[in-house]
Amino acid sequence: MVYAKQPFAEPAHLIRYLGRYVNRIAIANHRIADIADGQVSFTYLDNRDKSEEKSEKIMQLPAAEFIRRFLAHIPPRQFRRIRYYGFLVNSQRKDKLTTCRKLLDLPAPEQPYIADMDAFLAKQGIDHSLCPSCGEGKLRTIHLLLPFHDPPDGFLQAA
């Protein structure tokens, strides 16, 4: 969970900054100040502090909350940590890539039209019914889940 407000002055600064998040854990052992009575105390930099130098402060959390926050930084096994920034940031990627293509005098990319996903996967030589783990067993649909949505207003109070 990385957030950067301004671009860095030099590429070396950016590499050091991102390297902390790509190769290390969510919190280093030296930042944990104390563990006692079901509470975990650790140091952090307060980015909301308006003074020139960011001050290091101590936060104390119940152990369960500390573990929850720590585990939020661990991606599921099948995912990789990839962070996009600059012109590849998700919120502006389409517009920025279009601008880059115009500046480089590149043609717009072809938009693939996929009318039938099964036919497309077959053409690519991909059998989506194979087990992703062993590659041999066949998968079959047992149950389809509806998309999750919030319950109607007043639903929880009536129960």
C-alpha positions, 0 to 999 in steps of 0.5 A: 500500500504505497502512496506518493504525493510528488514525483521524485527528483532523481530516479535513484530516490524512486528506486530506493522508495519502491525497493522498500515495499517490493523486497521487505515486509510491512513493518520492520522488527526494529519499529515494534517498540513493545508487546504487552497486555495484548497491545502492540506499540510501534513507531511510525512517521506522521505524514499529516504533521504539517511541520518541516520534519515529519515526526516519528510517533508511537501508535498502540493497537490491540494485538488483533488489530495490529495483525489484521493491518499486517496481513492486509499487506500480504497478497494472496499466493497467486498475486504478484505485487506490481505498482503502477505510477506515472503514466501507467497509474490506473486512474489515468492510464487510458488518457495518458497512453493516448497522449504518449502515442500522439506525442510519439506519432504511433497509431492507435492500438487495434481493439480486439473484438471477442464475440465468443470467449470460448472460441477465442480461448480455443484459438489461443490454445487455452482450455479453460476447463482444465484444472489450473493446479495440475493441468489435467483434471476438468473443472465443472460449474457447481454453483454460480454466485450472484454479485454481492450488493448491500442489503436494502435499507432497514433490512438488518434492523428488522432481523 
